[in-house]
Amino acid sequence: MEPIIRIEHLTHTYSAGTPFQRSAVEDVSLDIMPGEFLGIIGHTGSGKSTLIQHLNGLLRPTQGRILLDGKDIWAEPKKIRQVRFQVGLVFQYPEYQLFEETVYKDIAYGPGNMGLDRDEIDRRVRESAALVGLTEDQLEKSPFELSGGQKRRVAIAGVIAMEPKVLILDEPTAGLDPRGREAILAQIRAYHRKRGTTVILVSHSMEEIACNVDRILVLRGSHVYMDGTPRQVFRRASDLEEVGLDVPQATKIALALRRMGLNIDTAVYTVDELEQALLSVRGEAGVC
């Protein structure tokens, strides 16, 4: 299977040729596969936002290439707008970008810019609204009458309505309470299961990443520091902690028990996995 996105030796330098020159992303190469659920994590300034803004052409590489379905997205700069319909990006706090009179019109804005007919726009608006848990009666309300979590859903629905091949979400739960965070993440998981679309989730929360994605990309100092399944990444929990990155609570507990001399697998990252690891240790010890 060919990657849907291929990143080849990507470098992006801000303020090039000035005393303030710095590379936010440096010589990054990776493949993102169709249907993959990828999580990206790293400290502030590690290059997360710069990286994802290259994937739909909001930023142009200083060096390197971004390939979408095998084609360099900058081969024909005049067609970069079409790339943005195929790679949808939901920015952090997207509700601040809502501006239409009704929820329906806000969700319809993107499909309308694609030149679709009225019936197709209507289908996409209603399907996208349902996917993120918005009701029919909410479609006729002003988006500014909704709660923070509901506004976030409207903004996500507006990108989903363009039916992108790749959906990128930059800190989609930022500023929400625990209930609101889980509601948004549940809708993203449901969308991924139903549509099979490639989803890229950027988050500062290792817990959030661990419980939702198939693969984790850890950025550090403009470079890829780790790349693997959650189990592969959390097997290196000590390395993550040494560079100041958090790990899930279950991994922290397993790591602490390991340091106390218990022969436990530290690659666990959910409560259920921790429970099974503890039961396994108990069985090996022959405890009744």
Backbone as a ProteinNet text record, in pm:
[ID]
protein_1_A
[PRIMARY]
MEPIIRIEHLTHTYSAGTPFQRSAVEDVSLDIMPGEFLGIIGHTGSGKSTLIQHLNGLLRPTQGRILLDGKDIWAEPKKIRQVRFQVGLVFQYPEYQLFEETVYKDIAYGPGNMGLDRDEIDRRVRESAALVGLTEDQLEKSPFELSGGQKRRVAIAGVIAMEPKVLILDEPTAGLDPRGREAILAQIRAYHRKRGTTVILVSHSMEEIACNVDRILVLRGSHVYMDGTPRQVFRRASDLEEVGLDVPQATKIALALRRMGLNIDTAVYTVDELEQALLSVRGEAGVC
[TERTIARY]
84.1	0	87.9	52.4	127.8	80.1	169.8	128	37	-56	-139.4	-61.2	25.2	115.5	257.1	348.5	491.1	565.3	640.1	720.8	866.1	930.8	1068.6	1162.7	1245.5	1352.5	1301.3	1191.8	1129.3	1207.2	1241.5	1300.6	1224.2	1190.5	1129.3	1203.9	1255.7	1334.3	1259.3	1236.5	1174.2	1282.3	1247.8	1337.7	1474.3	1473	1599	1681	1811.6	1902.3	1906.2	1841.5	1842.4	1904.1	1936.1	1989.7	1889.4	1760.9	1656.6	1625.4	1707.9	1684.4	1678.4	1576.4	1568.1	1489.6	1528.4	1458.5	1357.4	1229	1123.7	1107.5	1135.8	1135.7	1261.6	1334.3	1462.5	1479.7	1486.5	1513.7	1421.2	1290.8	1190.9	1140.6	1144.8	1092.4	1002.8	883.7	796.4	683.1	622.6	506	384.2	271.2	143.4	51.4	-1.7	-75.5	-225.4	-294.8	-440.3	-509.2	-602.5	-678.7	-607.3	-485.8	-408.1	-460.4	-449.7	-481.1	-348.4	-291.6	-158.1	-167.6	-92.8	-84.2	51.7	53.3	179.1	187.6	299.7	316.3	457.4	472.5	603.2	585.7	696.1	692.1	649.9	605.6	585.3	717.3	711.4	833.1	904.6	845.9	911.5	890.1	794.7	771.7	638.7	551.5	424	338.8	312.1	224	286.6	416.3	484.7	473.8	491.6	483.4	345.9	239.9	106.6	62.8	112.9	74.5	139.2	238.8	295.8	208.7	132.3	62.2	-51.8	-106.2	-209.4	-167.7	-38.3	12.9	-1.7	-31.3	-35.1	105.9	203.6	344.3	413.1	511.6	588.6	725.9	771.9	900.7	1017.2	1108.9	1235.6	1318.7	1313.4	1375.1	1283.9	1294.9	1216.7	1084.2	1006.3	879.9	771.2	646.3	528.1	454.5	435.5	364.4	227.2	123.4	-12.7	-54.3	-82.2	-111.7	-1.5	122.1	237	274.3	199.6	227.2	272.9	377.4	428.7	320.8	277.2	166.1	203.7	334.2	378.3	425.7	400.7	441	367	240.1	159.6	99.7	171.9	127.4	-14	-58.8	-192.6	-302.8	-267.2	-366.8	-360.1	-286.6	-269.9	-403.5	-496.9	-629.7	-699.4	-679.2	-740.2	-682.4	-555.4	-491.7	-560.1	-598	-659.5	-799.7	-863.9	-991.6	-969.2	-854.6	-825.8	-761	-690.7	-626.8	-686.5	-784.7	-855.8	-783.7	-770	-698.7	-790.4	-810	-887.5	-787.8	-782.8	-687.7	-729.9	-635.1	-666.1	-766.9	-862.6	-971.4	-1041.2	-1088.1	-1148.1	-1278.8	-1342.7	-1469.9	-1454	-1330.5	-1308.3	-1319.6	-1323.3	-1332.8	-1476.8	-1572.3	-1712.5	-1762.1	-1841.7	-1884	-2021.8	-2079.5	-2206.6	-2325.6	-2442	-2562.8	-2614.6	-2598.2	-2648.8	-2541	-2561.1	-2471.2	-2468.4	-2586.2	-2595.4	-2504.8	-2513.5	-2435	-2285.3	-2249.4	-2107.1	-2051.3	-2125.3	-2079	-2077.6	-2172.1	-2184.5	-2079.2	-2007.2	-1914.6	-1806.5	-1741.9	-1636.4	-1687.3	-1791.8	-1846.4	-1892.3	-1944	-1985.9	-1869.4	-1753.6	-1634	-1579.3	-1625.7	-1581.6	-1663.4	-1766.6	-1848.4	-1950.9	-1989.4	-2086.8	-2228.2	-2320.1	-2458.2	-2529.4	-2645.7	-2716.6	-2752.2	-2796.2	-2834.9	-2715.2	-2600.8	-2480.6	-2431.4	-2438.5	-2399.2	-2489.9	-2620.3	-2716	-2686.3	-2657.5	-2625.8	-2503.1	-2400.2	-2275.1	-2292.9	-2368.5	-2390.6	-2460.2	-2566.7	-2645.4	-2568.7	-2495.8	-2416.9	-2304.1	-2236.6	-2125.6	-2174.6	-2288.5	-2346.5	-2380.3	-2439.2	-2474.6	-2349.9	-2243.5	-2120	-2058.6	-2073.7	-2014.8	-2117.2	-2237.3	-2335.8	-2419.5	-2432.1	-2519.4	-2658.3	-2762.1	-2899.1	-2951	-3059.5	-3119.6	-3162.1	-3220.4	-3266.6	-3150.4	-3033.6	-2917	-2863.9	-2893.9	-2844.8	-2899.7	-3017.8	-3078.7	-3048.5	-2973.5	-2936	-2812.6	-2792.5	-2666.5	-2557.7	-2440.4	-2333.3	-2294	-2323.6	-2284	-2380.7	-2489.2	-2581.2	-2539.1	-2441	-2402	-2293.9	-2276.3	-2169.6	-2034.6	-1927	-1793.1	-1769.4	-1811.7	-1793.9	-1874.8	-1996.8	-2081.3	-2024.5	-1969.8	-1905	-1787.5	-1712.2	-1598.2	-1646.7	-1761	-1816.7	-1858	-1913.3	-1952.3	-1829.2	-1721.1	-1599	-1541.9	-1543.4	-1493.8	-1584	-1715.9	-1810.6	-1787	-1749.7	-1724.5	-1610.2	-1510	-1397.8	-1436.7	-1504.8	-1549.1	-1640.5	-1720.8	-1816	-1747	-1619.6	-1545.5	-1498.2	-1524.3	-1488.9	-1342.5	-1251.7	-1109.1	-1059.3	-951.9	-887.6	-812.1	-765.9	-690.1	-750.4	-778.3	-829.9	-723.7	-679.9	-578.8	-645.4	-625.3	-684.3	-572.9	-558.9	-454	-513.1	-479.6	-528.6	-681.1	-757.7	-903.2	-976.6	-912.6	-981.5	-930.2	-843.8	-785.6	-895	-885.1	-977.6	-1110.5	-1134.1	-1260.6	-1248	-1361.4	-1359.5	-1349	-1321.6	-1302.2	-1416.5	-1539.8	-1654.1	-1656.1	-1627.9	-1624.5	-1512.4	-1396	-1282.3	-1316.9	-1374.2	-1406.1	-1514.3	-1610	-1715.6	-1656.2	-1564.2	-1500.9	-1418.6	-1340.6	-1256.4	-1340.9	-1453.6	-1542.6	-1597.3	-1630.8	-1682.2	-1573.1	-1449.8	-1338.8	-1314.2	-1318.3	-1301.3	-1412.4	-1535.8	-1649.9	-1636.4	-1593	-1571.3	-1466.2	-1357.6	-1250.2	-1298.9	-1375.3	-1427.5	-1523.5	-1611.5	-1715.8	-1661.3	-1574.5	-1526.8	-1395.7	-1316.3	-1187	-1088	-1116.1	-1028.9	-900.6	-791.5	-667.9	-688.9	-658	-674.4	-539.7	-505.4	-382.8	-424.4	-391.8	-430	-305.6	-302.5	-191.9	-239.3	-160.4	-201.5	-79.7	-98.7	6.4	-13.3	-128.1	-162.9	-125.8	-27.9	11.9	-101.3	-179.7	-294	-394	-420.6	-515.2	-466.1	-338.6	-279.1	-282.4	-239.4	-225.1	-355.7	-465.7	-594.4	-669.2	-612.9	-689.6	-619.6	-487.4	-419.4	-356.8	-319.7	-252.2	-100.3	-57.4	85.7	115.8	231.8	269.7	400	398.8	518.6	556	674.1	721.4	825.2	798.9	893	970.6	1097.5	1182	1289	1293.6	1397.2	1398.3	1279.7	1263.7	1286.5	1313.3	1339.7	1240.6	1232.7	1154.9	1238	1184.1	1254.4	1213.8	1084.3	1033.9	921.9	905.2	798.4	765	643.2	605.8	465.9	426.5	297.5	301.9	185.8	187.5	272.5	263.1	341.1	491.7	531.9	674.4	725.5	644.4	686	692.2	589.7	587.2	679.9	732.6	838	963.4	969.2	1081.2	1035.8	951.4	895.1	1003.4	1109.9	1218.7	1282.7	1300.4	1358	1266.5	1135.7	1039.5	1046.9	1051.5	1057.9	1188.5	1296.9	1427.4	1430	1351.3	1348.5	1228.6	1163.6	1057.5	921.7	900.7	769.5	692.6	563.6	479.6	450.5	407.1	360.4	226.7	144.2	14.9	30.4	-72.9	-68.5	-37.9	-99	-75.6	71.9	134.1	276.2	361.7	324.6	398.3	397.7	280.7	269.1	354.3	346.4	425.7	575	614.9	756	802.8	718.2	752.8	765.6	674	679.2	803.8	840.6	961.1	1085.1	1088.6	1203.3	1210.2	1095.2	1090.8	1125.4	1152.6	1195.8	1092.8	972.1	867.8	891.1	887.4	912.6	785.1	755.5	631.7	663.5	579.2	594.1	563.3	658.2	637.3	576.6	549.1	491.3	339.8	280.4	134.9	99.9	-19	-56	-204.3	-279	-418.3	-437.2	-544	-572.5	-594.2	-665.4	-690.7	-560.4	-468.5	-340.1	-258.8	-264	-192.3	-247.3	-379.4	-442.7	-396.1	-395	-352.4	-205.3	-122	20.6	41.3	-35.8	-25	-73.3	-181.1	-231.3	-130.2	-62.1	39.6	155.5	199	307.7	265.1	141	89	87.8	48	44.9	183.2	281.4	419.1	475.4	429.9	479.9	410.2	302	229.6	149.2	104.2	25.3	-118.8	-177.3	-315	-413.2
-120.2	0	125.7	219.5	344.2	443.1	524.4	623.6	728.7	778.9	889.1	1019.8	1031.4	1146.7	1095.1	1146.4	1116.6	1248.3	1253.5	1371.3	1334.8	1410.1	1379.7	1492.1	1465.2	1556.6	1700.1	1712.2	1843	1928.5	2048.3	2149.7	2279.4	2345.1	2477.6	2573.8	2679.8	2779.1	2911.2	2962.2	3093.4	3201.5	3318	3435.8	3402.2	3325.8	3285.5	3407.2	3398.6	3505.8	3623.2	3607.8	3714.2	3659.7	3747.6	3699.5	3613.1	3618.2	3543	3409.6	3370	3245.9	3125.3	3040.3	2914.8	2813	2687.7	2578.8	2517.6	2528.6	2472.3	2323.3	2281	2139.6	2117.5	2009.1	1989.2	1844.9	1828.5	1699.7	1588.6	1616	1517.3	1439	1306.5	1218.3	1113.3	1093.9	986.6	964.2	846.6	811.3	801.9	851.2	839.3	758.9	648.7	553.6	583.3	539.5	557	489.5	559.8	504	503.4	554	553	659.1	629.1	726.5	757.5	872.1	911	1019.5	1002.7	1104.9	1172.3	1304.9	1380.7	1454.2	1437	1498.8	1554.1	1652.4	1713.1	1841.7	1892.8	2018.8	2133.5	2243.6	2367.6	2405.3	2434.5	2469.1	2350.8	2230.5	2111.2	2096.6	2172.9	2168.3	2107.9	2077.7	2011.2	2093.6	2218.4	2302.1	2333	2356.6	2382.6	2261.9	2143.1	2020.8	2005.7	2015.8	1989.3	2096.8	2219.6	2324.8	2306.5	2219.5	2185.3	2083.7	2005.3	1892.3	1935.7	2056.5	2104.9	2235.2	2261.8	2373.4	2510.4	2519.3	2650.9	2708.2	2619.4	2659.5	2586.6	2652.1	2591.3	2551.3	2430.7	2385.8	2476	2497	2560.3	2461.2	2335.6	2224.1	2103.2	2010.9	1888.3	1898.8	1788.6	1781.7	1716.9	1753.9	1687.7	1625.9	1494.5	1425.2	1381.8	1412.7	1368.2	1275.2	1149.1	1046.9	1042.1	1055.5	1042	1166.2	1276.4	1398.4	1510.8	1580.4	1694.7	1803.1	1841.2	1936.9	2075.5	2103.7	2233.9	2228	2114.5	2103.7	2206.3	2232	2333.3	2425.6	2531.2	2618.9	2674.1	2693.3	2748.5	2652.1	2523.2	2422.9	2388.9	2467.9	2436.5	2442.3	2521.7	2530.1	2394	2316.6	2183.8	2090.2	2108.4	2027.7	2052.8	2177.3	2212.4	2155.1	2122.1	2051.8	1903.9	1849.4	1707.3	1679.7	1778.6	1766	1874.6	1835.6	1932	1954.2	2079.9	2114.9	2192.6	2138.3	2206.4	2266.2	2399.3	2467.7	2460	2491.5	2501.3	2614.7	2593.9	2688.6	2731.2	2634.6	2668.3	2745.4	2739.7	2810.7	2961.8	3011.6	3155.4	3196.4	3096.7	3126.3	3116.7	3085.1	3079.9	3222.4	3239.9	3376.9	3386.3	3274.2	3280.4	3298.1	3327	3351.6	3225.4	3111.3	2985.7	2878.5	2775.2	2659.9	2597.7	2586	2527.3	2602.2	2734.2	2813.7	2802.2	2791.2	2777.9	2646.3	2537.7	2407.2	2404.7	2476.4	2476.7	2562.9	2644.3	2740.6	2671.3	2569.3	2498.7	2430	2345.2	2281.5	2382.6	2497.4	2600.7	2653.4	2667	2713.8	2610.5	2486.4	2380.8	2380.8	2464.9	2474.1	2363.6	2302.1	2192.7	2247.7	2163.4	2209.4	2206.3	2268.2	2287.7	2155.9	2056.6	1928	1857.2	1862.2	1797	1867.7	2000	2075.5	2038.2	2029.9	1995.5	1856.8	1761.1	1625.7	1627.5	1697.7	1700.6	1770.4	1878.5	1951.3	1861.5	1795.3	1713.9	1589.5	1527.2	1409.5	1447.3	1557.5	1600.6	1641.4	1710.4	1750.4	1627.3	1526.9	1404	1331.9	1331.8	1263.2	1321.6	1452.5	1515	1535.2	1479.9	1482.4	1608.2	1682.9	1800.4	1759.1	1815.4	1779.9	1870	1826.6	1903.3	2042.9	2052.1	2183.9	2278.4	2223.5	2309.2	2372.4	2311.3	2364.2	2503.5	2533.8	2664	2768.2	2729.4	2823.9	2903.7	3016.7	3089	3007.9	2994.4	2919.5	2982.3	3110.9	3181.2	3156.8	3082.6	3041.9	2909.2	2843.1	2709.5	2714.3	2601.2	2589.2	2580.4	2590.7	2582.6	2451.9	2341	2210.6	2196.5	2252.1	2244.9	2330.8	2447.3	2531.1	2456.4	2386.3	2308	2203.3	2141.1	2040.4	2102.3	2223.5	2293	2315.5	2361.9	2389.9	2262.2	2152.8	2025.2	1976.3	1991.1	1949.3	2026	2154.5	2235.2	2182	2122.9	2063.1	1924.8	1846	1712.8	1721.2	1828.1	1843.9	1855.1	1890.3	1894.6	1755.2	1655.8	1515.9	1500.7	1549	1539	1395.5	1367.5	1236.4	1223.4	1338.3	1342.5	1451.2	1417.7	1515	1537.1	1662.5	1697.6	1783.7	1746.9	1822.2	1867.3	1998.3	2055.9	2088.8	2008.2	2027.4	2044.8	1947.4	1965.6	1975.2	1933.9	1938.7	2051.2	2136.9	2245	2333	2358.6	2449.2	2389.1	2261.1	2197.2	2125.1	2108.5	2032.6	1883.4	1796.8	1653.5	1589.9	1625	1568.1	1613.6	1741.9	1795.3	1734.6	1713.1	1652.1	1512.3	1431.4	1293.7	1289.2	1382.4	1386.1	1413.1	1509.4	1541.6	1423.2	1362.3	1249.1	1130.2	1107.8	998	1020.2	1145.7	1175.9	1157.7	1193.9	1175.9	1027.1	946.8	801.7	742.7	787.4	737.3	774.8	897.5	943.4	856.9	829.3	748.3	607	548.5	413.1	409.5	508.1	507	539.7	639.7	686.5	620.1	573.8	516.5	619.2	746.2	855.9	856.5	898.1	918.3	1034.4	1012.2	1115.9	1140.8	1268.6	1308.7	1395.6	1349.7	1418.4	1475.9	1608	1675	1709.4	1672.6	1698.2	1713.9	1785.9	1795	1686	1615.4	1514.7	1375.2	1314.4	1178.6	1080.5	1107.4	1022.1	1020.4	1137.9	1153.7	1080	1096.2	1030.9	879.4	831.3	687.5	612.1	672.8	602.9	610.2	677.8	698.7	658.5	661	647.7	510.3	482.3	356.7	373.3	497.3	526	662.2	674.4	799.5	851.7	980	1050	1149.9	1134.5	1225.9	1319.2	1449.6	1548.9	1611.3	1634.8	1700.7	1781.5	1909.8	1994.3	1993.2	1999.3	2007.8	1876.1	1768	1637.8	1533.1	1421.1	1306.6	1235.1	1228.9	1165.1	1018.1	990.5	853	840.2	719.4	691.1	543.3	512.8	372.4	357.5	234	208.2	259.9	280	321.7	229.4	99.9	6	25.4	45	65.6	194.6	299.4	428.3	422.4	365.2	365.5	262	172	83.9	166.1	285.7	377.6	492.1	458.8	560.2	638.5	570.8	639.6	746.5	714.9	812.9	934.3	908.9	1019.1	1109.6	1048.2	1126.5	1204.8	1145.9	1212.9	1342.7	1347.8	1470.3	1558.1	1526.7	1612.6	1592	1477.8	1448	1357.3	1378.8	1301.5	1164.2	1072.2	940.8	914.9	823.6	794.9	747.5	769.8	732.3	584.4	499.3	354.9	321.9	390.3	368.4	416.8	531	584.3	485.1	427	331.6	208.3	156.4	38.5	67.7	187.6	226.6	235.4	292.7	304.2	166.1	76	-60	-133.8	-109.9	-172.6	-125.8	3.5	58.6	5.9	-39	-96.9	-245.9	-299.1	-437.6	-535.4	-486.2	-575.3	-600.4	-725	-762	-742.7	-616.2	-582.2	-515.8	-542.3	-482	-332.7	-247.8	-102.4	-43.9	-128	-77.6	-64.3	-89.7	-74.5	74	106.9	248.6	273	167.3	183.8	113.7	148.7	87.4	-62.7	-102.9	-246	-322.4	-263.6	-330	-339.1	-234	-235.9	-345.7	-357.7	-462.2	-601	-623.7	-753.7	-780.8	-676.3	-692.5	-729.2	-666.1	-696.1	-838	-879.3	-1015.4	-1117.8	-1082.9	-1172.7	-1188.8	-1076.7	-1081.7	-1162.9	-1142	-1215.3	-1365.4	-1402.1	-1543.2	-1605	-1528.4	-1578.2	-1599.7	-1513.6	-1524.4	-1635.4	-1689.3	-1797.4	-1752.3	-1624.3	-1571.9	-1618.4	-1666.7	-1716.4	-1602.9
0	0	0	-85	-93.8	13.4	66.7	166.7	106	185.6	137.3	143.5	246.7	257.3	278.4	200.8	220	242.5	350.6	383.3	357	269.8	230.8	272.7	372.4	415.7	433.7	506.1	525.4	625.4	581.8	669.6	648.4	759.3	747.7	838.3	777.8	850.3	852.8	972.4	988.3	989.5	934.5	933.7	874.7	765	701.5	661.2	684.1	645.3	740.4	857.3	957.9	1087.1	1182.1	1310.8	1388.3	1347.7	1418.3	1350.4	1255.9	1180.9	1274.7	1253.2	1328.9	1247.5	1259.9	1191.6	1287.4	1253.6	1338.2	1312.9	1190.1	1152.2	1070.2	1099.9	1032.5	985.7	853.6	789.1	839.2	837.1	880.6	759.6	771.3	666.9	730.9	676.2	723	625	634.4	554.7	645.4	596.2	666.7	576.1	629.1	546.6	543.9	437.3	430.6	549.5	611.4	722.3	855.4	860.3	983.9	1081.4	1211.1	1316.2	1384.4	1349.4	1394.3	1500.6	1608.4	1711.2	1706.6	1719.3	1721.9	1854.8	1922.5	2054	2067	2154.2	2177.6	2255.4	2308.5	2382.3	2291.1	2350.5	2275.8	2209.1	2078.9	2006.1	1944.7	1957.4	1902.4	1752.2	1696.2	1551.6	1510.3	1607.1	1575.8	1479	1516	1433.5	1298.4	1296.9	1170	1078.1	1134	1053.1	989.7	1069.7	1014.4	915.3	931.3	837.1	699.6	691.9	560.9	487.1	562.6	501.2	410.3	433.3	340.7	271.9	273.8	194.8	256.8	386.3	450	462.9	476	473.5	359	300.5	191.9	245.7	215.3	269.5	228.6	322.3	287.4	206.6	250.6	177.5	190.9	95.6	102	28	35.1	-38.4	46.6	16.1	70.3	-47.7	-44.1	-150.8	-100.4	-175.5	-146.8	-259.5	-225.1	-327.2	-432.9	-387.8	-477.3	-555.4	-538.2	-614.3	-522.2	-563.2	-488.2	-484.5	-363.9	-354.3	-407	-416.7	-467.4	-612.2	-680.2	-821.1	-906.6	-870	-939.5	-833.3	-796.9	-687.3	-703.3	-827.2	-848.8	-804.7	-787.6	-748.6	-599.4	-522	-379.8	-304.9	-354.9	-292.2	-293.1	-399.4	-407.4	-301.9	-270.8	-166.1	-32.4	-6.9	121.7	136.5	24.5	32.6	66.7	26.5	48.6	184	236.8	368.3	457.2	537.9	621.9	753.3	792.3	915.3	1008.8	1129	1233.2	1331.3	1335.5	1422.6	1569.3	1657.5	1799.6	1821.4	1910.9	1937.6	1807.7	1728	1598	1609.9	1728.1	1744.6	1729.6	1746.6	1728.6	1582	1492.2	1349.5	1297.5	1384.9	1343.2	1318.3	1213.3	1182	1117	1073.6	1001.5	1096.9	1039.2	1118.5	1185.7	1117.6	1172.5	1166.6	1246.3	1245.6	1106.3	1044.5	910	812.5	811.5	717	744.1	871.8	904.2	851.3	871	822.8	670	608.8	462.2	393.4	469.3	408.6	324.7	380.4	306.9	181.6	193.3	73	-32.1	13.9	-80.7	-162.3	-97.9	-168.8	-266.2	-252.8	-344.3	-473.2	-478.4	-599.3	-612.4	-501	-504.8	-520	-569.7	-584.1	-448.5	-443.2	-316.6	-248.4	-326.5	-267.4	-204.9	-273	-221.3	-94.7	-94.6	24.9	141.8	115.9	221.3	278.6	190.1	236.7	327	283	359.1	493.9	495	620.6	721.9	679.1	772.5	817.4	726.8	764.5	860.5	832.8	917.8	1056.1	1059.5	1187.8	1271.5	1207.2	1279.2	1329.8	1249.5	1288.3	1415.2	1434.5	1553.7	1665.3	1646.9	1754.6	1764.2	1654	1652.3	1604	1664.6	1628.7	1516.7	1454	1344.4	1390.5	1510.3	1555.7	1585.4	1619.5	1644.8	1516.3	1402.1	1275	1245	1297	1269.2	1376.5	1477.1	1582.7	1541.6	1608	1592.1	1662.5	1602.3	1670.4	1803.6	1819.6	1942	2057.5	2030.1	2136.3	2198.4	2138.2	2181.4	2289.2	2356.9	2456.6	2386	2463.9	2406.1	2333.1	2394.3	2330.9	2203.3	2203.3	2083.5	1970.7	2005.8	1903.3	1840.8	1924.5	1874.9	1774.3	1803.9	1712.8	1579.7	1585.5	1462.3	1374.4	1435.3	1359.9	1297.8	1373.4	1321	1207.7	1226	1121.8	992.2	1004.1	885.1	801	865.8	792.2	740.5	823.7	781.7	659.5	652.1	541.4	405.8	404.8	278.2	236.3	324	300.1	258.9	344.5	312.1	320.8	249.7	259.5	391.7	442.3	567.4	655.4	781.6	877.6	984.9	1000	1100.2	1206.7	1332.9	1444	1537.9	1552.5	1637	1773.9	1873.8	2011.2	2013.9	1963.5	1952.6	2085.5	2196.1	2326.1	2415.6	2363.9	2445.4	2505.4	2635.1	2701.6	2741.7	2711.5	2747.8	2881.8	2951	3075.8	3042.3	3142.3	3113.7	3035.8	3071	3000.1	2854.2	2833.1	2697.1	2614.7	2678.9	2608.5	2560	2649.9	2612.3	2504.9	2510.8	2408.8	2270.4	2262.2	2133.8	2083.8	2172.2	2132	2087.4	2155	2116.5	1975.7	1943.3	1809.3	1703.6	1737.2	1642.8	1618.5	1725.7	1710.6	1624.3	1647.9	1571	1423.4	1398.2	1260	1191.1	1261	1203.5	1172.2	1264.2	1241.9	1123.5	1115.5	1012.7	874.2	866.2	735.5	692.1	787	751.2	700.2	727.4	684.8	767.8	707.1	782.4	878.9	1006.6	1108.6	1175.9	1189.7	1259.7	1377.4	1497.4	1620.3	1686.8	1701.7	1770.7	1911	2011	2148.7	2238.1	2349.1	2451	2555.8	2548.1	2648.8	2601.1	2665.8	2630	2659.2	2763	2797.5	2681.8	2628.2	2518	2393.6	2364.8	2248.8	2265.8	2382.2	2406.2	2387.6	2429.6	2430	2297.6	2198.4	2075.7	1946.5	1942.2	1813.5	1793.8	1667.8	1632.8	1633.5	1615	1598.9	1658.9	1721.5	1787	1726.9	1693.4	1647.8	1756.7	1813.4	1917.7	1856.1	1863.8	1812.2	1927.3	1902.5	2002.7	1930.1	1960.1	1901	1749.8	1688.5	1542.3	1469.1	1543.3	1482.3	1533.7	1461.5	1509.2	1615.1	1736.1	1848.2	1861.3	1841.4	1842.8	1740.3	1688.7	1592.7	1604.7	1649.5	1663.5	1719.1	1744.8	1807.6	1951.3	2014.6	2155.4	2242.8	2220	2301.4	2279.8	2154.7	2125.7	2189.4	2183	2239	2391.1	2454.5	2601	2662.9	2580.6	2629.5	2661.9	2604.7	2630.9	2722	2818.6	2908.5	2981.7	3022.3	3093.7	3006.1	2876.9	2783.8	2769.7	2763.9	2752.6	2875.2	2992.5	3116.2	3126.2	3078.8	3085.4	3005.1	2896.3	2814.9	2851	2964.9	3016	2955.1	2887.8	2831.2	2926.1	2931.9	3022.6	2963	3048.3	3003.3	3071	3017.6	3080.4	3225.2	3305.4	3446.8	3465.6	3382.5	3395	3372.6	3276.7	3248.9	3365.7	3423.8	3539.3	3655.1	3680.9	3792.2	3764.7	3640.8	3605.2	3616.9	3575.1	3581.4	3727.3	3812.8	3954.9	4019.3	3984.8	4039.8	3991.1	3866.2	3810.6	3887.3	3918.3	3991.3	4134	4184.8	4319.5	4318.3	4197.7	4188.7	4137.3	4104.8	4053.4	3904.6	3863.7	3724	3641.3	3611	3540.6	3407.6	3308.9	3176.6	3185.7	3149.5	3158.9	3031.6	2931.2	2806.2	2813.7	2930.4	2944.5	2943	2891.5	2887.1	2913.5	2946.3	2988.5	3122.5	3192.6	3322.8	3307.3	3202	3179.2	3158.3	3080.8	3057.2	3185.8	3267.4	3395.3	3485.6	3487.4	3569.4	3524.9	3393.3	3341.9	3372.5	3364	3394	3540.8	3629.4	3772.5	3803	3736.8	3756.2	3706.2	3595.9	3541.3	3638.7	3697.5	3796.1	3917.9	3958.6	4073.9	4046.3	3922.4	3885.3	3883.6	3831.6	3826.9	3966.5	4060.1	4197.3	4275	4216.1	4282	4401.2	4397.9	4509	4494.9	4603.4	4600	4626
[MASK]
++++++++++++++++++++++++++++++++++++++++++++++++++++++++++++++++++++++++++++++++++++++++++++++++++++++++++++++++++++++++++++++++++++++++++++++++++++++++++++++++++++++++++++++++++++++++++++++++++++++++++++++++++++++++++++++++++++++++++++++++++++++++++++++++++++++++++++++++++++++++++++++++

